[in-house]
Each structure stands twice: as C-alpha cells, then as structure tokens.
Amino acid sequence: MTTPSPATTMRASVLLRENELTVEERAVPQPGPGEVLVRVAAVGICGSDVHYYRHGRIGDFVLDEPLVLGHELSGRIAAVGENVDAARVGERVAVEPQKPCRRCRECLAGRYNLCPRMEFYATPPIDGAFAEYVVIDSEFAHAVPDSMSDEAAALLEPLSVAITTMRKAHVVPGSRVLIAGAGPIGVICAQTARAFGAAEVIVTDLVAERRERALEFGATQSLDPREVDVATAGFDVDAFIDASGAPRAVFDGIKAVRPAGHAVLVGLGNAEMPLPVEHIQNLEISVTGVFRYTDTWPAGIHLVTTGQVDLDALVTGKFDLDHVAEALDSDQDPTGLKSIVYPTSTKDTP
C-alpha cells in the first residue's frame, strides 16, 4: 500500500543552461512500487555538478534540457510506495543516487555501477537532489543512526567513491599510498586510505593551502610537485591514486608505483592523455579507473560512526536553495572543501 505524500508541490533549483539557474515550483514526485519519497535534508556540491553548471556536459552526457543538479544527499523518508514497509516513514536515510536496471549482464554480475541503462541523479536527463523531495528505490535509501549528522550522511556519497578507490588500489594495513590532488576527493581518499590501514599517505598539490589541509585529513606528507620530481623521487608506493585529472600528475604518479602495484584514476581530466606504457608493462602495474560504486554505504556508515573518517570537518560552506549558484562557485576558494545545500532548511545559510 502506498502512503500519501505530505505535500503536492515543492521547490527545486533548475539548471536551464550553462551558468543559468532558476528556482521552480514543481509537483512532488510520487513513489512507485518498491520506492520511497525522501524529504531532502542536505546535499553536497560535487565537481560534476560544477562541470555541468559551467560547461553543460561531461563527456557524452550533455545538458540539452533543464536539469536539477545534486547527487550527494541525505534526508528523511516522507512516504513509501507499494511493497515497502510503511514503518520506514520518518526514517533518516542517506541516498545512493542511482537506479540500475537489475537485468543486464553487468547488473547480474554485481557490477551495477556499470549498468548501461543506469539512471543516475543529476546526469542528463535524470534530475538530481537540489529539490525538496526525491524518490529512490527503497534499498538505496540507507538508514543512518541519529548520531550521524545530515551533512555526514550526504557525504557518504563521495566517501563511497573513496572506498571503491581503496578497494581497487588494494590498500591494506602497511600500504604506502601516493595521492595526486588535495581537493575534496583527494582529502577524503587520504582519510579513507588511513582507515584502510595505510602506513604512509603522500599527497601532492600545487596549492599550498590544500597541501597544508591534507595533513589535517590523513596525509603523512604533502608535497609541491613543482619542487619534487614525483616520478624519480623513489617513493616506490604500493598504490597511486589520481584525484587531480592532470595529465602530468597521472604520468608521474604511475612512474612512482612499485612493481606489481596499482594505479587508480579518479579525477575528471582529459579524455586522452599519455601514459608511461613501458613502465606499466615492465613492472606489471595495474591501471584502472573508478566509475561510481557498488555496495559501499554500509562500509561508509561504519567508518563514520566509528570515527575513522570525519566527514563533518569537510563542510566549509552552507547555502539554501536560492543560493545554489554561490554554492557551485565556492570551489574557487582554495581554502574550501565541501559546500552543502539545504533544500528544506535555513540552518545557518545565507
């Protein structure tokens, strides 16, 4: 039995075209069978949101009609569709913002993040979470404890990227890890690497403020790659993680990996770039990418509730639904990390 929605209309921030946002009144979406309606509490700003806002596309995903951005979110279940326990109404949740088909080869193999028919929040043409309400499959609305803040619950999404990265990088207790880029994902990766047991986490970045900040979030050493030749410094790391997207950082970082080590490309960068192929072949370096995640929210909730990863400390900006443009532009502040949009709240926002 479907429970009734608490409202019929809602406000949503809509990207009309590059660099142009408006707030619209829209109908509240209705949960279908197996779905829940979530009243959105907090939404983190992601680099992909900024990319759509400024450029109107990411690779083959092109903004050709109005789109609601935002995919890092938490909230509270407001209504449920058929075949969902009505007792879940009122439950605080972190949303895994994707809907795979569940029938294709990749889904059946457990790689639902690679589903060719995936519907992912804030990826054209699927609307995201800069709105008062969203719907999601019930199993992708993950219950969170009351000890976890709305902000931390929302940021379980980028933490999930970091967890996937550590798994692909084979980070284990005692590992030595090199991370290029001390932006939000680089900093979250640094924390997560330490949580996975890394003994050393070396972070490189061109910006001094970001290098200093990395030392507060798990890095054991931070370097300016213009002053230290990463490729020849003898780091001999077990794993290299690129969170910068910079071709030079990728090339040099792979050169710093020890034989049979791993390199994981996370940052959004050029569609094509040179790689040290001879080094990769002769040392049998495994190079792979990260595209979203599968089955990471339980691990993320554990890391946060046990204090191994601090997501609340990442929040450096708070905005309401009328100031989404300012939130998207907040990445230009080198001292900032994560900005949060509150679609249904005015907690300490402009």
C-alpha positions as CSV (number, residue, x, y, z in Angstrom):
1,M,0.0,0.0,0.0
2,T,1.3,3.4,-0.9
3,T,1.4,6.0,1.9
4,P,0.2,9.5,0.9
5,S,2.8,12.2,0.1
6,P,2.9,15.0,2.7
7,A,2.9,17.8,0.0
8,T,1.8,18.2,-3.6
9,T,4.3,20.9,-4.7
10,M,7.9,21.6,-4.0
11,R,10.7,24.0,-4.8
12,A,13.7,22.9,-7.0
13,S,16.8,24.6,-8.3
14,V,16.9,24.0,-12.0
15,L,19.9,24.5,-14.4
16,L,18.4,25.9,-17.6
17,R,21.6,26.2,-19.5
18,E,25.3,26.9,-18.7
19,N,25.7,29.3,-15.8
20,E,21.9,29.9,-15.6
21,L,19.9,28.6,-12.6
22,T,16.3,29.3,-11.5
23,V,14.1,28.1,-8.7
24,E,10.9,26.5,-9.9
25,E,7.7,25.2,-8.2
26,R,7.2,21.6,-9.3
27,A,5.0,18.7,-8.4
28,V,6.3,16.4,-5.7
29,P,7.3,13.1,-7.3
30,Q,5.3,10.0,-6.3
31,P,7.0,6.8,-5.1
32,G,6.2,3.8,-7.3
33,P,6.3,0.2,-6.2
34,G,9.4,-0.5,-4.2
35,E,10.3,3.2,-3.9
36,V,10.4,5.8,-1.2
37,L,9.8,9.5,-1.2
38,V,12.6,11.3,0.7
39,R,12.4,14.9,2.0
40,V,15.8,16.2,1.3
41,A,17.8,17.5,4.3
42,A,21.3,18.1,2.9
43,V,23.1,17.9,-0.5
44,G,26.8,18.2,-1.1
45,I,28.3,20.0,-4.0
46,C,30.3,17.7,-6.3
47,G,32.8,18.6,-9.0
48,S,30.4,17.0,-11.6
49,D,27.7,19.5,-10.6
50,V,30.1,22.3,-11.1
51,H,31.1,20.9,-14.5
52,Y,27.5,20.7,-15.7
53,Y,26.9,24.2,-14.4
54,R,29.9,25.8,-16.2
55,H,30.2,23.6,-19.3
56,G,26.9,21.9,-19.9
57,R,28.3,18.5,-20.4
58,I,30.7,15.8,-19.1
59,G,31.9,13.6,-21.9
60,D,28.9,12.0,-23.7
61,F,26.4,13.3,-21.1
62,V,25.1,16.6,-22.5
63,L,22.7,19.1,-21.0
64,D,20.1,19.6,-23.7
65,E,17.1,20.3,-21.4
66,P,16.6,21.8,-17.9
67,L,18.2,19.7,-15.2
68,V,18.1,19.6,-11.4
69,L,21.7,19.1,-10.1
70,G,22.9,17.4,-6.9
71,H,23.5,13.8,-6.1
72,E,25.2,13.7,-2.6
73,L,22.2,13.7,-0.3
74,S,20.5,12.7,2.9
75,G,17.0,13.2,4.2
76,R,14.0,11.6,5.9
77,I,11.5,9.2,4.3
78,A,8.2,11.0,3.9
79,A,6.2,8.4,2.1
80,V,6.6,4.9,0.7
81,G,5.3,3.1,-2.4
82,E,3.7,-0.4,-2.7
83,N,5.7,-3.3,-1.2
84,V,7.7,-1.0,1.1
85,D,7.1,-1.2,4.9
86,A,5.2,1.9,6.0
87,A,7.2,1.8,9.2
88,R,10.0,3.3,7.3
89,V,8.2,6.7,7.1
90,G,10.2,9.1,9.3
91,E,13.4,7.1,9.0
92,R,16.6,9.2,8.4
93,V,18.5,8.0,5.3
94,A,21.5,8.5,3.1
95,V,20.6,8.1,-0.5
96,E,22.6,6.0,-3.0
97,P,21.6,8.1,-6.0
98,Q,21.3,5.5,-8.7
99,K,18.8,3.2,-10.3
100,P,20.2,0.2,-12.3
101,C,18.1,-2.0,-14.5
102,R,18.9,-5.1,-12.4
103,R,18.6,-7.3,-15.6
104,C,21.7,-6.6,-17.8
105,R,24.9,-8.6,-17.8
106,E,26.7,-6.0,-15.6
107,C,23.9,-5.9,-13.0
108,L,23.7,-9.7,-12.8
109,A,27.5,-9.9,-12.3
110,G,27.2,-7.5,-9.4
111,R,28.7,-4.5,-11.3
112,Y,25.5,-2.5,-11.2
113,N,27.5,0.8,-11.3
114,L,28.3,-0.1,-15.0
115,C,24.7,-0.8,-16.0
116,P,24.3,0.7,-19.5
117,R,20.7,1.7,-18.6
118,M,21.6,3.3,-15.3
119,E,19.5,6.3,-14.1
120,F,21.8,8.4,-12.0
121,Y,20.8,11.6,-10.2
122,A,21.9,14.8,-11.9
123,T,23.1,13.1,-15.0
124,P,21.1,14.1,-18.1
125,P,18.2,13.5,-18.4
126,I,17.7,12.4,-14.7
127,D,17.0,15.1,-12.2
128,G,19.0,15.3,-9.0
129,A,18.5,16.5,-5.4
130,F,18.6,20.3,-5.3
131,A,14.9,19.9,-4.6
132,E,12.7,19.5,-1.5
133,Y,11.7,15.9,-2.4
134,V,13.2,13.0,-4.4
135,V,12.2,9.3,-5.0
136,I,14.6,6.4,-4.9
137,D,14.4,2.6,-4.7
138,S,13.9,1.6,-1.1
139,E,17.1,-0.4,-0.8
140,F,19.1,2.5,-2.0
141,A,17.8,4.6,0.9
142,H,20.2,3.5,3.6
143,A,19.2,4.0,7.2
144,V,21.7,6.1,9.3
145,P,21.9,6.5,13.0
146,D,20.8,9.6,14.8
147,S,24.4,10.2,15.9
148,M,25.3,11.0,12.2
149,S,24.6,14.5,11.0
150,D,22.6,15.3,7.9
151,E,25.9,16.6,6.4
152,A,27.9,13.5,7.1
153,A,25.1,11.3,5.8
154,A,25.0,13.3,2.5
155,L,28.8,13.0,2.2
156,L,28.7,9.2,2.4
157,E,28.4,9.5,-1.4
158,P,31.9,10.9,-2.1
159,L,33.2,8.6,0.7
160,S,31.8,5.7,-1.3
161,V,34.0,6.9,-4.2
162,A,37.0,6.7,-1.9
163,I,36.0,3.3,-0.5
164,T,35.7,2.0,-4.1
165,T,39.1,3.5,-4.9
166,M,40.8,1.9,-1.9
167,R,39.4,-1.5,-2.8
168,K,40.6,-1.1,-6.4
169,A,44.0,0.1,-5.2
170,H,44.3,-2.9,-2.9
171,V,45.2,-0.7,0.1
172,V,45.8,-2.9,3.2
173,P,47.5,-2.3,6.6
174,G,51.0,-1.0,6.0
175,S,50.5,0.2,2.4
176,R,52.3,3.2,1.1
177,V,50.0,5.4,-1.0
178,L,50.5,8.4,-3.2
179,I,47.6,10.7,-3.9
180,A,47.7,13.5,-6.5
181,G,45.3,16.3,-5.7
182,A,44.1,17.7,-2.4
183,G,40.7,18.8,-3.3
184,P,37.6,17.2,-1.7
185,I,38.0,13.7,-3.2
186,G,41.8,13.7,-2.6
187,V,41.3,14.6,1.0
188,I,38.5,12.0,1.5
189,C,40.8,9.5,-0.2
190,A,43.6,10.4,2.2
191,Q,41.3,9.8,5.3
192,T,40.0,6.6,3.8
193,A,43.5,5.2,3.0
194,R,44.4,5.7,6.6
195,A,41.2,4.0,7.7
196,F,42.1,1.0,5.4
197,G,45.4,0.8,7.2
198,A,47.8,2.7,5.0
199,A,51.0,3.5,6.9
200,E,52.1,6.3,4.7
201,V,49.9,8.7,2.6
202,I,51.8,11.2,0.4
203,V,49.6,13.9,-1.1
204,T,50.7,16.3,-3.8
205,D,49.0,19.5,-4.9
206,L,50.1,22.8,-6.5
207,V,48.2,24.9,-3.9
208,A,49.9,25.5,-0.5
209,E,46.6,25.8,1.4
210,R,45.5,22.5,0.1
211,R,48.7,20.8,0.9
212,E,48.5,22.1,4.5
213,R,44.9,20.9,4.8
214,A,45.8,17.4,3.5
215,L,48.0,17.0,6.6
216,E,44.9,17.5,8.8
217,F,43.0,14.8,7.0
218,G,45.2,11.7,7.0
219,A,48.2,12.7,4.9
220,T,51.6,11.9,6.5
221,Q,53.4,14.0,4.0
222,S,52.4,16.7,1.5
223,L,54.5,17.9,-1.4
224,D,54.5,20.5,-4.2
225,P,55.1,18.5,-7.5
226,R,56.9,21.5,-8.9
227,E,59.5,21.2,-6.3
228,V,59.8,17.4,-6.0
229,D,60.0,15.2,-9.1
230,V,57.4,12.6,-8.2
231,A,58.5,10.3,-11.0
232,T,62.1,10.0,-9.8
233,A,61.9,10.7,-6.1
234,G,62.0,7.0,-5.2
235,F,58.6,6.9,-3.5
236,D,58.1,3.2,-4.6
237,V,54.5,3.3,-3.5
238,D,52.1,0.3,-3.4
239,A,49.3,2.4,-4.9
240,F,48.9,5.7,-6.7
241,I,45.5,7.5,-6.7
242,D,44.9,10.4,-9.1
243,A,42.3,12.8,-7.8
244,S,43.5,15.7,-9.9
245,G,42.8,14.8,-13.5
246,A,46.1,16.5,-14.5
247,P,48.0,14.6,-17.3
248,R,51.4,15.3,-15.7
249,A,50.2,14.1,-12.3
250,V,48.9,10.9,-13.8
251,F,52.1,10.2,-15.7
252,D,54.5,10.9,-12.9
253,G,52.3,9.1,-10.3
254,I,52.3,5.9,-12.2
255,K,56.1,6.1,-12.6
256,A,56.2,6.2,-8.7
257,V,54.5,2.9,-8.3
258,R,56.5,-0.2,-7.3
259,P,56.5,-3.4,-9.3
260,A,53.1,-5.1,-9.3
261,G,51.5,-2.1,-7.7
262,H,48.2,-0.3,-8.6
263,A,47.2,3.0,-10.1
264,V,43.6,4.2,-9.8
265,L,42.3,7.1,-11.8
266,V,39.6,9.0,-10.0
267,G,39.9,12.7,-11.1
268,L,38.0,14.2,-14.0
269,G,40.6,15.1,-16.6
270,N,41.3,15.0,-20.3
271,A,39.6,12.4,-22.4
272,E,43.0,11.2,-23.6
273,M,46.5,11.6,-22.0
274,P,49.9,10.0,-22.3
275,L,50.9,7.1,-20.1
276,P,54.3,5.6,-19.2
277,V,53.5,2.3,-21.1
278,E,56.9,0.8,-20.8
279,H,56.9,1.3,-17.0
280,I,53.4,-0.2,-16.8
281,Q,54.4,-3.2,-18.9
282,N,57.8,-3.9,-17.4
283,L,56.7,-3.6,-13.8
284,E,53.3,-5.1,-14.3
285,I,51.5,-2.1,-12.9
286,S,47.7,-2.5,-12.8
287,V,45.9,0.7,-14.0
288,T,42.2,1.2,-13.7
289,G,39.5,3.8,-13.2
290,V,36.6,4.4,-10.9
291,F,33.1,4.9,-12.1
292,R,30.8,5.4,-9.1
293,Y,30.4,2.5,-6.7
294,T,28.6,-0.7,-5.6
295,D,27.7,-1.8,-2.1
296,T,29.7,0.9,-0.3
297,W,27.2,2.6,2.0
298,P,27.4,0.0,4.8
299,A,31.2,0.4,4.9
300,G,30.9,4.2,4.8
301,I,28.4,4.3,7.7
302,H,30.8,2.1,9.7
303,L,33.9,4.3,9.0
304,V,32.0,7.4,10.0
305,T,30.2,6.1,13.1
306,T,33.5,4.5,14.4
307,G,35.3,7.8,14.0
308,Q,37.8,6.5,11.4
309,V,36.6,9.1,8.8
310,D,35.4,12.6,9.8
311,L,33.0,14.0,7.2
312,D,31.6,16.8,9.3
313,A,35.0,18.5,9.3
314,L,34.9,18.7,5.5
315,V,32.0,21.2,5.5
316,T,33.2,24.7,4.7
317,G,30.1,26.3,3.2
318,K,26.3,26.2,3.8
319,F,23.7,27.5,1.3
320,D,19.9,27.4,0.8
321,L,18.0,26.6,-2.4
322,D,18.1,30.2,-3.5
323,H,21.9,30.4,-3.4
324,V,22.9,27.3,-5.4
325,A,24.9,29.3,-7.8
326,E,27.1,30.6,-5.0
327,A,27.5,27.1,-3.7
328,L,28.6,25.9,-7.1
329,D,31.1,28.7,-7.3
330,S,32.5,28.1,-3.9
331,D,35.1,25.7,-5.3
332,Q,37.1,28.8,-6.4
333,D,38.1,29.3,-2.8
334,P,41.3,27.2,-2.3
335,T,40.6,27.0,1.5
336,G,37.1,25.5,0.9
337,L,36.3,21.8,0.8
338,K,32.7,20.8,0.7
339,S,29.7,23.1,0.4
340,I,26.2,21.9,1.5
341,V,22.8,23.0,0.1
342,Y,19.8,22.7,2.4
343,P,16.7,22.5,0.2
344,T,14.2,22.3,3.1
345,S,16.1,24.2,5.8
346,T,17.6,27.5,6.6
347,K,20.2,26.3,9.1
348,D,22.9,29.0,9.2
349,T,22.7,29.7,5.4
350,P,22.8,33.0,3.6
